[in-house]
């Protein structure tokens, strides 16, 4: 399934993509970051994940820019998770050493 954006008659936009591309943590973190700009609904389906963007003010529309920024932030969040899995132990060792008592 490729990424698709659908404009709905009620002023909402729906983004759908393959749910295997992103961890649920990345999706939730990204949705949280955009919750101040619009209402976000997440729906998991067999075919993929659907993210709906609904304007907070009745009668307004969601700019496509919001969905584009959401997609970029989603990639960023997923990369953070990947880097943490690969290098998290190094970071933990540095923090442990930095805060260890001086001998």
N, C-alpha and C positions, 0 to 999 in steps of 0.2 A: 504494500500500500504506500503510495507516495503522499506527500503532504498536500492537503487541499484546503482552500479557504472558501467558505460559502457565505454569501450575503443573504440574509433572511428578510422577509417582508416586514417583520416586527422591529427592525432596526438592530438586530443582533448579528454578530458574525460568529461562524463556527469554524474552528480549525480542527482538522482531523489528520492523524498521522499514525504510523506504526508504533504500537505500545512497546515493542521490544527494543526500540532505539534509546529509550530513556528510563532511568530508574524512577520509581514512584516518588522518591525523595526529591529528585530534581524537578519533577512536575509540580509537586506541592509547594516547594520553595519558590518556584517561579510564579505560580498562581498567587501565593501570598504577597509577593512583591508588587503585583499589579492590582491587588484588591482595593487599593485606594482610588484607582482610576475608573474602575468599572466592576460590575458584578460578574463573577466567573463561576461557571458550572463545569465540573469534570464528569465525564461519563465514559466508563470502560465498556467496550463492546468486543465481540469476538474478532471483528475486523480491525480494531485499533482503538485509539483513544480520541475522544472528542472533547474539545475545550470550547465552551460557548462564552462569548463576551456580550454583556448586556449593558446598555448605558444606564448610569445612575439617575440621570434626569430624563423624565418622560418626554418623548418627542425628539430627543437628540439621537445622533448616530455615533457609532464607534469608528474613529478614524482607522484606516488600514495601517497607519503607522504604529498603533498600539499592538496589533497582531504581529507586525514585523519585529518590533522590539521584544515582544513576548518570545518569539522564536529565537532571537539572538540570546536572550537571557536564559532560555532553556538549554541552549548549547553550553553557555557559560557554566550553569549549575551542574550539568552533566560532567563537564571537564573537571570541575572542582572535585567531584566525587571520585573520578578516575585517578586524579593526582593524589588525593588523600589515600586511596587504597594502595597506590604504589609507593608513596613517600611519607605517609602518615607516621610510620615508626621512626623515621629520621627526625621529623619535627618533634615528636615526643621525646626523643633522646636529647635533642638540643635544649628543649624547655627544661627537662629534668636536670641537665648539667648546669644550665643558667641559674636555676633556683636551688641548687644543692648548697649545703652549708660549706663555708670556706674552712679548709683544714689548716 
